Amino acid sequence: MPLTDIEIAQQAKMLRIYKIAEKLGIPEDQLEPYGHYKAKLSLEYVDSLANKPDGKVILVTAITPTPAGEGKTTTTVGLGDALNRIGKKAAICLREPSLGPVFGMKGGAAGGGYAQVVPMEDINLHFTGDFNAIALANNLLAAAIDNHIHHSNELEIDVRRITWRRVVDMNDRALREITVALGGPGNGFPRQDGFDIVVASEIMAIFCLATSLKDLKTRLGNIVVGYTRGQKPVRARDLKVDGAMAVLLKDALKPNLVQTLENNPAFIHGGPFANIAHGCNSVIATRTAMKLADYVVTEAGFGADLGAEKFIDIKCRKSGIRPSAVVIVATVRALKYHGGVDLKEVNKEDLAALEKGIANLERHVNNVRNHYGLPCVVSINRFNFDTPAEIELLKKKMAHHEAPVILATHWADGGKGAEEVARTVVELIENVPADFKFVYEDSMPLWDKIKVIATKIYGARDVTADSKVRVQIRKLQDEGYGNYPVCVAKTQYSFATDPQLRGAPSGHIINIREVRLAAGAEFIVMVCGDIMTMPGLPKVPSAEKIDLTEEGRVVGLF
């Protein structure tokens, strides 16, 4: 019986973290160890790297995700290991896992098989406490709002116009909409409130976009928490808690260093979801890796329509980071699923369904090459049941897209199984210059920005919104936020807002249900369709399989 991911990880021969740091030239005295196998880098050391040249950034993204699985994080890890195997100095940058999917249904975010980051249990659970710090900072601000209202409300906050929500890093649908301050005058003024998951918090976005402690504190102060009766914005700095929030986050902002199963360096820091937030690890971690390695492999969440679009139009726009190439991850069985095959049948040969499903991959490749202006490689995670006829059809269909299709087996073989992908990517970077471009310009009105994303990237015919949402968008435009990028909160399972529409649907309508201002993160969140910023647990959550043996060994964690 094959080993599970956690069993493979528990057998890993890890190096002490200072040995991993040595590979990047990081002095031991600049590490802040969290045990033997994970550490944070001091911000003073991070700042000292400013004048060093930048390494090349390789962005790993994927086709529209399916229940059949694609293996984006696994590919990121395998590619990083493969680059080191072929003699390149490479590091990887990943997001930190949220406990919501760990105990829910998606699973962790540490890779899989023999392409994992370790210590896997720590990374998937509490890690270095970053998410806890983000939740505390978020909820301190929430508490300060209600406390201010309770004690005279000098800022004249309108309790009907409070926009700041509480957060918890767990899928808990019962907390989506709640009433707070019940029980009498001593408990404050009752009002409707709600919880989001931590990864949807604006503080998570700020954390991942901030470039320094000073920038972090400025952004925290800029958060708009609500409005007065005169509809003037109330900011976190007006409540005088931005300094305390920064204190809670000062250690968390230091990037985390761990290792792959093959003892190569990995930075894991920050973790916004791409379906409800901007889906990228921290700017600080990516920039640090760029200064220390010649090649940096990083991932963007979910499919390229969500993760890659936000990586480029938000993270790259704000940070100046520019990727040199993109790897789009797919599996034959996931493409067959997009072609209409039932999940139970995806392991059987079906050339007609595969041909139909390839349309999803083609659109992602077209977006990357033509709308983002980046050279790309298609990496196919190969399974034993993929047939020669299916592989031949896939390569034939993709031949005219100028995106090499490479088969990879890093899940089973580690970095060795991704060496061809690594060589192809390096060759692409050296011979095909990127023509990097954003999907829209800063100067475009907010409505036009979401329309460009919807029509160019999603293949939609138009964008709609009710009169209330349109008024909100116009108001934000008039108040000076029109130059902000747009962060679309949308289902990850389709180019449309209907998760049941597989493949590459065209001509659909994207409806904007809600608009949220993220003034600290400096983007506008457009909530589309039925997407929830607080997910719920499935009927049989992963938590039911996770346990602890009498010897203290974690089991069932994937």
For each residue, the residues with C-beta under 8 A, 3 or more apart:
1:
2:
3: 7 8 11
4: 7 8 558
5: 8 9 110 111 112 113 116 120 557 558
6: 9 10 120 121 554 555 556 557 558
7: 3 4 10 11
8: 3 4 5 11 12 113 114 116 261
9: 5 6 12 110 116 118 119 120 121 261
10: 6 7 120 121 553
11: 3 7 8
12: 8 9 116 118 120 261
13: 263
14: 36 37 118 119 259 263
15: 19 20 37 259 263
16: 19 20 36 37
17: 20 21 31 33 36 37 38 39 257 258 259
18: 21 22 28 31 33 39
19: 15 16 22 23 263
20: 15 16 17 23 24 257 258 259 263 264 265
21: 17 18 24 26 27 28 30 31 39 257 265
22: 18 19 25 26 28
23: 19 20 89 264 265
24: 20 21 89 91 265 292 293
25: 22 292
26: 21 22 30 31 41 45 257 292
27: 21 30 31 45
28: 18 21 22 31
29:
30: 21 26 27 41 42 44 45
31: 17 18 21 26 27 28 39 40 41 42 257
32: 39 40 41 42 254
33: 17 18 36 38 39
34: 38 39 40 128
35: 38 122
36: 14 16 17 33
37: 14 15 16 17 118 119 122 258 259
38: 17 33 34 35 119 122 123 127 128 256 257 258
39: 17 18 21 31 32 33 34 256 257
40: 31 32 34 128 251 254 255 256 257
41: 26 30 31 32 45 46 254 255 257 288
42: 30 31 32 45 46 254
43: 46 47 212 213 253 254
44: 30 47 48
45: 26 27 30 41 42 48 49
46: 41 42 43 49 254 255 284 287 288
47: 43 44 50 212
48: 44 45
49: 45 46 52 288 291 292
50: 47 291
51:
52: 49 291 292
53: 291
54: 290 291
55: 89 289 290 291 292 293 294 295 296
56: 294 295 296 324 325 429
57: 286 290 296 298 321 322 323 324
58: 79 295 296 297 298 323 324 325 326 327 425 429
59: 298 299 300 308 311 323 325 326 327 374
60: 72 75 76 79 297 298 299 300 326 327 329
61: 72 299 300 303 304 307 308 311 326 327 328 329 364 368
62: 65 70 72 302 303 304 307 328 329 330 364
63: 66 70 303 304 328 329 330 334 335 338 360 361 364
64: 302 303 305 338 360 364 492 493 494 495 502
65: 62 70 302 303 334 492 493
66: 63 69 70 334 337 338 493 502
67: 337 343
68: 331 333 334 336 337 343 346
69: 66 331 333 334
70: 62 63 65 66 329 330 331 334 381
71: 74 75 112 329 331 381 411
72: 60 61 62 75 76 299 329
73: 76 77 94 109 110 111 112 299
74: 71 77 78 111 112 113 115 116 381 410 411
75: 60 71 72 78 79 115 327 329 379 381 408 410 418 421
76: 60 72 73 79 80 92 94 111 297 298 299
77: 73 74 80 81 92 94 111 115 116 117 260 261 266 410
78: 74 75 81 82 111 115 408 410 411 414 415 417 418 421
79: 58 60 75 76 82 83 92 297 327 379 410 418 421 422 425
80: 76 77 83 84 90 91 92 260 264 266 297 415
81: 77 78 84 85 115 260 261 262 264 410 414 415 418
82: 78 79 85 86 410 415 416 417 418 419 421 422
83: 79 80 86 88 90 295 297 422 425 426
84: 80 81 87 88 89 90 262 264 415
85: 81 82 262 415 416 419 422
86: 82 83 419 422 423 426
87: 84
88: 83 84 294 295 422 426
89: 23 24 55 84 293 294 295
90: 80 83 84 264 293 294 295 296 297
91: 24 80 264 265 266 267 289 292 293 295 296 297
92: 76 77 79 80 117 260 264 265 266 267 289 296 297 298
93: 266 267 268 269 281 285 286 289 296 297 298 299
94: 73 76 77 109 110 117 266 267 268 281 298 299
95: 109 268 269 270 271 272 279 280 281 299 301
96: 109 123 127 130 131 256 268 269 270 271 281
97: 101 102 108 109 110 123 124 127 271
98: 101 102 109 131 169 197 198 199 271 273
99: 102 103 125 131 169 170
100: 103 104 169 170 171 197 198 199 535
101: 97 98 104 105 106 107 108 109 171 535
102: 97 98 99 107 108 124 125 542 557
103: 99 100 170 171 537 541 542 543 546
104: 100 101 171 535 537 538 541 542 543
105: 101 537 538 541 542
106: 101
107: 101 102 542 558
108: 97 101 102 120 123 124 557 558
109: 73 94 95 96 97 98 101 123 124 271
110: 5 9 73 94 97 116 117 118 120 123 124
111: 5 73 74 76 77 78 115 116 117 260
112: 5 71 73 74 115 116 411 558
113: 5 8 74 116 410 411 412
114: 8 261 410 411 412 413 414 417
115: 74 75 77 78 81 111 112 260 261 410 411 414 415 417 418
116: 5 8 9 12 74 77 110 111 112 113 120 260 261
117: 77 92 94 110 111 120 123 258 259 260 261 266 268
118: 9 12 14 37 110 123 258 259 260 261
119: 9 14 37 38 122 123 258
120: 5 6 9 10 12 108 110 116 117 123 124 557
121: 6 9 10 124 125 554 557
122: 35 37 38 119 125 126 127
123: 38 96 97 108 109 110 117 118 119 120 127 258 268
124: 97 102 108 109 110 120 121 127 557 558
125: 99 102 121 122
126: 122 129 132
127: 38 96 97 122 123 124 130 131 256 268
128: 34 38 40 252 256
129: 126 132 133 252
130: 96 127 133 134 207 252 256 269 270
131: 96 98 99 127 134 135 169 198 199 271
132: 126 129 135 136 169
133: 129 130 136 137 248 249 251 252
134: 130 131 137 138 167 198 201 203 204 207 249 252
135: 131 132 138 139 167 168 169 198 201
136: 132 133 139 140 248
137: 133 134 140 141 203 220 245 248 249
138: 134 135 141 142 166 167 198 201 202 203
139: 135 136 142 143 166 167
140: 136 137 143 144 241 244 245 248
141: 137 138 144 145 164 203 223 225 236 239 241 245
142: 138 139 145 146 164 165 166 193
143: 139 140 146 147
144: 140 141 147 148 239 241
145: 141 142 148 149 157 162 164 225 226 239
146: 142 143 149 150 180 181 188 189
147: 143 144 150 151 188
148: 144 145 151 153 154 155 157 239
149: 145 146 153 157 159 188 189
150: 146 147 153 188 189
151: 147 148
152:
153: 148 149 150 156 157
154: 148
155: 148 228 234 238 239
156: 153 228 229 230
157: 145 148 149 153 161 162 225 226 227 228 234
158: 161 162 226 227 228 229
159: 149 162 189 191
160: 191
161: 157 158 226 227 228 231
162: 145 157 158 159 191 193 225 226
163: 224 225 226 227 516 517
164: 141 142 145 223 225 226
165: 142 193 194 195 196
166: 138 139 142 175 193 194 195 196
167: 134 135 138 139 195 196 197 198 200 201
168: 135 172 175 195 197 198
169: 98 99 100 131 132 135 197 198 199
170: 99 100 103 197
171: 100 101 103 104 197 534 535 536 537 541
172: 168 175 195 534 536 537
173: 176 532 534 535 536 537
174:
175: 166 168 172 178 194 195 534
176: 173 194 195 532 534
177: 192 194
178: 175 192 193 194 195
179: 182 190 191 192 193
180: 146 188 190 191 193
181: 146 187 188 189 190 191
182: 179 187 190
183: 186 187
184: 187
185:
186: 183
187: 181 182 183 184
188: 146 147 149 150 180 181
189: 146 149 150 159 181
190: 179 180 181 182
191: 159 160 162 179 180 181
192: 177 178 179
193: 142 162 165 166 178 179 180
194: 165 166 175 176 177 178 534
195: 165 166 167 168 172 175 176 178 534
196: 165 166 167 200 201 533 534
197: 98 100 167 168 169 170 171 200 273 276 533 534 535
198: 98 100 131 134 135 138 167 168 169 201 204
199: 98 100 131 169 204 271 272 273 276 277
200: 167 196 197 204 272 273 276 277 533 534
201: 134 135 138 167 196 198 204 205
202: 138 205 206 223 518 520 521
203: 134 137 138 141 206 207 220 223 245 249 520
204: 134 198 199 200 201 207 208 270 271 272 277
205: 201 202 208 209 272 277 278 487 518 520 521 523
206: 202 203 209 210 216 219 220 223 520 521
207: 130 134 203 204 210 216 249 252 253 270 282
208: 204 205 269 270 271 272 278 280 281 282 283 315
209: 205 206 219 278 282 283 314 315 318 319 521 522
210: 206 207 213 215 216 219 253 282 283 284
211: 215 283 284 287 319
212: 43 47 215 216
213: 43 210 216 217 246 250 253
214: 217 218
215: 210 211 212 218 219
216: 206 207 210 212 213 219 220 246 249 253
217: 213 214 220 221 242 243 246
218: 214 215 221 222
219: 206 209 210 215 216 222 223 520 521 522
220: 137 203 206 216 217 223 236 237 242 245 246 249 520
221: 217 218 235 236 237 242 520
222: 218 219 235 236 237 519 520 522
223: 141 164 202 203 206 219 220 235 236 242 519 520
224: 163 227 233 234 235 517 519
225: 141 145 157 162 163 164 234 235 236 239
226: 145 157 158 161 162 163 164 233 234
227: 157 158 161 163 224 231 232 233 234
228: 155 156 157 158 161 231 232 234
229: 156 158
230: 156
231: 161 227 228
232: 227 228
233: 224 226 227 519
234: 155 157 224 225 226 227 228 238 239
235: 221 222 223 224 225 238 239 519
236: 141 220 221 222 223 225 239 241 242 245 520
237: 220 221 222 240 242
238: 155 234 235
239: 141 144 145 148 155 225 234 235 236 242
240: 237 243
241: 140 141 144 236 244 245
242: 217 220 221 223 236 237 239 245 246
243: 217 240 246 247
244: 140 241 247 248
245: 137 140 141 203 220 236 241 242 248 249
246: 213 216 217 220 242 243 249 250
247: 243 244 250
248: 133 136 137 140 244 245 252
249: 133 134 137 203 207 216 220 245 246 252 253
250: 213 246 247 253
251: 40 133 254
252: 128 129 130 133 134 207 248 249
253: 43 207 210 213 216 249 250 282 284
254: 32 40 41 42 43 46 251
255: 40 41 46 267 269 282 284 285 288
256: 38 39 40 96 127 128 130 267 268 269 285
257: 17 20 21 26 31 38 39 40 41 265 266 267
258: 17 20 37 38 117 118 119 123 266 267 268
259: 14 15 17 20 37 117 118 263 264 265 266
260: 77 80 81 92 111 115 116 117 118 263 264 266 415
261: 8 9 12 77 81 114 115 116 117 118 414
262: 81 84 85 414 415
263: 13 14 15 19 20 259 260
264: 20 23 80 81 84 90 91 92 259 260 415
265: 20 21 23 24 91 92 257 259 289 292 293
266: 77 80 91 92 93 94 117 257 258 259 260
267: 91 92 93 94 255 256 257 258 281 285 286 288 289
268: 93 94 95 96 117 123 127 256 258 281 285
269: 93 95 96 130 208 255 256 281 282 284 285
270: 95 96 130 204 207 208 280 281 282 285
271: 95 96 97 98 109 131 199 204 208 281
272: 95 199 200 204 205 208 277 278 279 280 301
273: 98 197 199 200 276 277 279 301
274: 277 278 279 280 300 301 302 306 307 310 492
275: 279 301 302 306 489 490 491 492 531
276: 197 199 200 273 489 531 532 533
277: 199 200 204 205 272 273 274 487 489 525
278: 205 208 209 272 274 310 311 314 315 487 521 523
279: 95 272 273 274 275 300 301 302 306 307 310 311
280: 95 208 270 272 274 286 298 300 301 307 310 311 314 315
281: 93 94 95 96 208 267 268 269 270 271 285 286 298 299
282: 207 208 209 210 253 255 269 270 285 286
283: 208 209 210 211 286 287 315 318 319 321
284: 46 210 211 253 255 269 287 288
285: 93 255 256 267 268 269 270 281 282 288 289
286: 57 93 267 280 281 282 283 289 290 296 298 315 319 321
287: 46 211 283 284 290 291 319 321
288: 41 46 49 255 267 284 285 291 292
289: 55 91 92 93 265 267 285 286 292 293 296 298
290: 54 55 57 286 287 293 296 321
291: 49 50 52 53 54 55 287 288
292: 24 25 26 49 52 55 91 265 288 289
293: 24 55 89 90 91 265 289 290 296
294: 55 56 88 89 90
295: 55 56 58 83 88 89 90 91 426
296: 55 56 57 58 90 91 92 93 286 289 290 293
297: 58 60 76 79 80 83 90 91 92 93
298: 57 58 59 60 76 92 93 94 280 281 286 289
299: 59 60 61 72 73 76 93 94 95 281 307
300: 59 60 61 274 279 280 304 306 307 308 310 311
301: 95 272 273 274 275 279 280 306 307 310 492
302: 62 64 65 274 275 279 306 307 492
303: 61 62 63 64 65 306 307 308 364 492
304: 61 62 63 300 307 308 309 326 328 364 367 368
305: 64 308 309 364 367 457 458 495
306: 274 275 279 300 301 302 303 309 310 488 490 492
307: 61 62 274 279 280 299 300 301 302 303 304 310 311
308: 59 61 300 303 304 305 311 312 326 367 368 372
309: 304 305 306 312 313 367 439 453 457 488
310: 274 278 279 280 300 301 306 307 313 314 315 487 488
311: 59 61 278 279 280 300 307 308 314 315 316 323
312: 308 309 315 316 317 323 372 436 438 439
313: 309 310 316 317 438 439 440 453 485 486
314: 209 278 280 310 311 317 318 485 487 523
315: 208 209 278 280 283 286 310 311 312 318 319 321
316: 311 312 313 319 320 321 322 323 436 438
317: 312 313 314 438 442 485
318: 209 283 314 315 485 522
319: 209 211 283 286 287 315 316
320: 316
321: 57 283 286 287 290 315 316
322: 57 316 434 436
323: 57 58 59 311 312 316 326 374 434 436
324: 56 57 58 374 375 429 434
325: 56 58 59 374 375 376 377 425 428 429 432 434
326: 58 59 60 61 304 308 323 368 372 374 375 376 377
327: 58 59 60 61 75 79 376 377 378 379 421 425
328: 61 62 63 304 361 364 365 368 376 377 378 379 403
329: 60 61 62 63 70 71 72 75 379 381
330: 62 63 70 334 335 361 378 379 380 381
331: 68 69 70 71 334 335 380 381 383
332: 335 336 354 380 382 383 386 390 391 394
333: 68 69 336 337 346 347 383 385 386
334: 63 65 66 68 69 70 330 331 337 338 346 357
335: 63 330 331 332 338 339 354 357 358 360 361 394
336: 68 332 333 339 341 345 346 350 353 354 357
337: 66 67 68 333 334 340 341 343 346 357 502
338: 63 64 66 334 335 356 357 359 360 502 503 504
339: 335 336 350 352 353 354 355 356 357 358 502 503
340: 337 353 356 357 502 503
341: 336 337 345 346 350 353 357
342: 345 346
343: 67 68 337 346
344:
345: 336 341 342 348 350
346: 68 333 334 336 337 341 342 343
347: 333 383 385
348: 345 385
349: 387 389 390
350: 336 339 341 345 353 354
351: 354 355 389 390 393
352: 339 355 356
353: 336 339 340 341 350 356 357
354: 332 335 336 339 350 351 357 358 390 393 394
355: 339 351 352 358 393 397
356: 338 339 340 352 353 359 503
357: 334 335 336 337 338 339 340 341 353 354 360 361 502 503
358: 335 339 354 355 361 362 394 397 398
359: 338 356 362 363 503 504
360: 63 64 335 338 357 363 364 495 502 503 504
361: 63 328 330 335 357 358 364 365 378 398
362: 358 359 365 366 397 398 401 504
363: 359 360 366 367 459 495 504
364: 61 62 63 64 303 304 305 328 360 361 367 368
365: 328 361 362 368 369 376 378 398 401 403
366: 362 363 369 370 371 401
367: 304 305 308 309 363 364 370 371 372 456 457
368: 61 304 308 326 328 364 365 371 372 374 376 403
369: 365 366 372 373 374 375 376 401 402 403
370: 366 367 373
371: 366 367 368 437 439 456 457
372: 308 312 326 367 368 369 436 437 439
373: 369 370 434 435 436 437
374: 59 323 324 325 326 368 369 434 435 436
375: 324 325 326 369 403 428 429 432 434
376: 325 326 327 328 365 368 369 403 428
377: 325 326 327 328 403 404 406 421 424 425 428
378: 327 328 330 361 365 398 403 404 405 406
379: 75 79 327 328 329 330 406 408 418 421
380: 330 331 332 386 391 394 405 406 407 408
381: 70 71 74 75 329 330 331 408 409 410 411
382: 332 386 407 408 409
383: 331 332 333 347 386
384:
385: 333 347 348
386: 332 333 380 382 383 390 391
387: 349 390 391
388: 391 392
389: 349 351 392 393
390: 332 349 351 354 386 387 393 394
391: 332 380 386 387 388 394 395 407
392: 388 389 395 396
393: 351 354 355 389 390 396 397
394: 332 335 354 358 380 390 391 397 398 405
395: 391 392 398 399 405
396: 392 393 399
397: 355 358 362 393 394
398: 358 361 362 365 378 394 395 401 403 405
399: 395 396
400:
401: 362 365 366 369 398
402: 369
403: 328 365 368 369 375 376 377 378 398
404: 377 378 424 428
405: 378 380 394 395 398
406: 377 378 379 380 420 421 424
407: 380 382 391 420
408: 75 78 379 380 381 382 417 418 420 421
409: 381 382 412 413 417 418
410: 74 75 77 78 79 81 82 113 114 115 381 413 414 415 416 417 418
411: 71 74 78 112 113 114 115 381 417
412: 113 114 409 417
413: 114 409 410 416 417
414: 78 81 114 115 261 262 410 417
415: 78 80 81 82 84 85 115 260 262 264 410 418 419
416: 82 85 410 413 419
417: 78 82 114 115 408 409 410 411 412 413 414
418: 75 78 79 81 82 115 379 408 409 410 415 421 422
419: 82 85 86 415 416 422 423
420: 406 407 408 423 424
421: 75 78 79 82 327 377 379 406 408 418 424 425
422: 79 82 83 85 86 88 418 419 425 426
423: 86 419 420 426 427
424: 377 404 406 420 421 427 428
425: 58 79 83 325 327 377 421 422 428 429
426: 83 86 88 295 422 423 429 430
427: 423 424 430 431
428: 325 375 376 377 404 424 425 431 432
429: 56 58 324 325 375 425 426 432
430: 426 427
431: 427 428
432: 325 375 428 429
433:
434: 322 323 324 325 373 374 375
435: 373 374
436: 312 316 322 323 372 373 374
437: 371 372 373
438: 312 313 316 317 441
439: 309 312 313 371 372 452 453 456 457
440: 313 444 448 449 452 453 486
441: 438 444
442: 317 483 485
443: 483
444: 440 441 448 449 452
445: 448 449 477 482
446: 449 450 473 476 477 481 482 484 486 524
447: 450 451 463 470 473 477
448: 440 444 445 451 452
449: 440 444 445 446 452 453 485 486
450: 446 447 453 454 463 486 488 510 512 526
451: 447 448 454 455 462 463
452: 439 440 444 448 449 455 456
453: 309 313 439 440 449 450 456 457 458 486 488
454: 450 451 457 458 460 462 463 510
455: 451 452 458 459 460 461 462 463
456: 367 371 439 452 453
457: 305 309 367 371 439 453 454 495
458: 305 453 454 455 495 496 508 510
459: 363 455 495 504 505 506 507 508
460: 454 455 463 495 496 506 507 508 509 510
461: 455 506 507 508 509
462: 451 454 455 509 510
463: 447 450 451 454 455 460 509 510 511 512
464: 509 510 511 512
465: 469 470 473 511 512 513
466: 469 470
467: 470 471
468: 471 472
469: 465 466 472 473 512 513 514 515
470: 447 465 466 467 473 474
471: 467 468 474 475
472: 468 469 475 476 515
473: 446 447 465 469 470 476 477 512 515 524
474: 470 471 477 478
475: 471 472 478 479
476: 446 472 473 479 481 482 515 517 524
477: 445 446 447 473 474 481 482
478: 474 475
479: 475 476
480: 483
481: 446 476 477 484 517 519 524
482: 445 446 476 477
483: 442 443 480
484: 446 481 522 523 524
485: 313 314 317 318 442 449 522 523 524
486: 313 440 446 449 450 453 523 524 526
487: 205 277 278 310 314 518 523 524 525 526
488: 306 309 310 450 453 525 526 528
489: 275 276 277 525 526 527 528 531 533
490: 275 306 497 510 528 529 531
491: 275 494 496 497 498 499 529 530 531
492: 64 65 274 275 301 302 303 306
493: 64 65 66 499 500
494: 64 491 497 498 499 500 501 502 505
495: 64 305 360 363 457 458 459 460 501 504 505 508
496: 458 460 491 501 505 508 510
497: 490 491 494 508 510 511 528 529 530 531
498: 491 494 501 508 529
499: 491 493 494
500: 493 494
501: 494 495 496 498 505 508
502: 64 66 337 338 339 340 357 360 494 505
503: 338 339 340 356 357 359 360
504: 338 359 360 362 363 459 495
505: 459 494 495 496 501 502 508
506: 459 460 461
507: 459 460 461
508: 458 459 460 461 495 496 497 498 501 505
509: 460 461 462 463 464
510: 450 454 458 460 462 463 464 490 496 497 528 529
511: 463 464 465 497 528 529
512: 450 463 464 465 469 473 515 526 527 528
513: 465 469 527 528 529 530
514: 469 526 527
515: 469 472 473 476 512 524 525 526 527
516: 163 524 525 527
517: 163 224 476 481 524 525
518: 202 205 487 521 522 523 524 525
519: 222 223 224 233 235 481 522
520: 202 203 205 206 219 220 221 222 223 236
521: 202 205 206 209 219 278 518
522: 209 219 222 318 484 485 518 519
523: 205 278 314 484 485 486 487 518
524: 446 473 476 481 484 485 486 487 515 516 517 518
525: 277 487 488 489 515 516 517 518
526: 450 486 487 488 489 512 514 515
527: 489 512 513 514 515 516 531 533
528: 488 489 490 497 510 511 512 513 531
529: 490 491 497 498 510 511 513
530: 491 497 513
531: 275 276 489 490 491 497 527 528
532: 173 176 276 535 536
533: 196 197 200 276 489 527
534: 171 172 173 175 176 194 195 196 197 200
535: 100 101 104 171 173 197 532
536: 171 172 173 532
537: 103 104 105 171 172 173 541 543
538: 104 105 541
539:
540: 544
541: 103 104 105 171 537 538 544
542: 102 103 104 105 107 545 546 556 558
543: 103 104 537 546
544: 540 541
545: 542 556
546: 103 542 543 554 555 556 557
547: 554 555 556
548: 552 553 554 555
549: 552 553 555
550:
551:
552: 548 549
553: 10 548 549
554: 6 121 546 547 548 557
555: 6 546 547 548 549
556: 6 542 545 546 547
557: 5 6 102 108 120 121 124 546 554
558: 4 5 6 107 108 112 124 542
